[in-house]
Amino acid sequence: MTALTYTILSDPAPLEASVSGRQSKSVGTVHLIVTNTARRTDWSAIEVKVPVGDDDGDLGPNITEMKGTYTENQWGGQARNRKVTIERQQGGNIFKVTPQADGTASFRPGDYMVLTLENFTVASTPGPAVLTVREKTEDDDGEHTRYTSVALVKFAPKEIPAPRDFRPDKSMVGTGENLTLSWEGSADLTYEIVFPGGRNTVSGGTWSPPVPRRATTYILIATDPRTQKQHFLTTTVQVRHPVLETLTATAGIDTPWVQGTANATKGRITFTGTGVQITDNSGGQGTVQAGKADLNGVNTEWVQGRSADDGKITFPKDGLNVRQGSGSWGTVHADKADLNGVNTEWVQGRSADDGWITFPKEGLHVHRKDGSKLTHLVVGYATLDIVKTRIVRGLKDDDGWISFRREGLNIHRERGMDRGTLFAADTDLSG
């Protein structure tokens, strides 16, 4: 049995074995507490053998340094710390601790020494690691060399914690803005971000994707390279001016306006309380183009053909005006017109050589091509209350004719002024 008592503590407690293949290793610190629980003892050396390697019985693969402090515990007074000398024997795994002064030092009851192996990489194989101690002491019974051992356990490594807090630096982005996605997670996991149309391998806890064109959900996939266990986190970024390839709405769309995407096509439809307004890319009144329009009514200032020189119809209060593209009066072409009345200055046949009729205040005039009044009016049948005319002639040029004088009428033959003959089946005269 040793003269001194040895206790081992670890930080963290318990120690966690490292994992082969992980970027980060398990790091720990071991404290060996040496105390005197009995009578006063002088000590000259304490040797600590540390199991070095990566197997189950090893503490760690690279143990390079041990630190120590000897504390004299004075009851009723202030404790006094003194450093000790620690040497690593021939670069091996044995550390020799001696008092700073040559010879021996007193180890009174209650005194203690703390020997520390600090921030070493823990072996990757779980299991107990045993440190052996050889002490050299001197008391009333003489000099003694005694041995003891202290042990601790390296537990199997815990599962790598799942990443957390996957988030964008802004939840709404606009054109020309930058976007950064961030998360918190172990560097021992491999990371990939999946999004519509692509996937990217990422690291470092941040990634800046291209600004999406529409609302996009990103999926962070974290994989343990040893166990292949995966963790999934999602986050969604909204776009202030989304671009959609197609849109299907089954319950309707509520929006104040709809606009084209490119500058050349930025016509806009605005929804008002009475219907819609169509504006062009400069904000002026726009144009609706369609193969057909089925409407209950149209209120418009004018209607024109597709070309700038096509005819135009305007709508004054008293009806409508038909004009040419130049603004001059235009022509209405129709197979038939069914009207309650016609107000016109003149009527002419389809050809420019045809006769034409004008409508003076006193009745109507029938004209020839040269503008003079016709000498005869050809009528197939007419029923009139009264006819006022200067002469009546037959259909042929050599037919006779009748002229009307104040005294009565004259009957002439052919074109001359010679008196003609009146033929009748029966004549009933007053005299």
Disulfide bonds with the S-S distance in Angstrom:
none
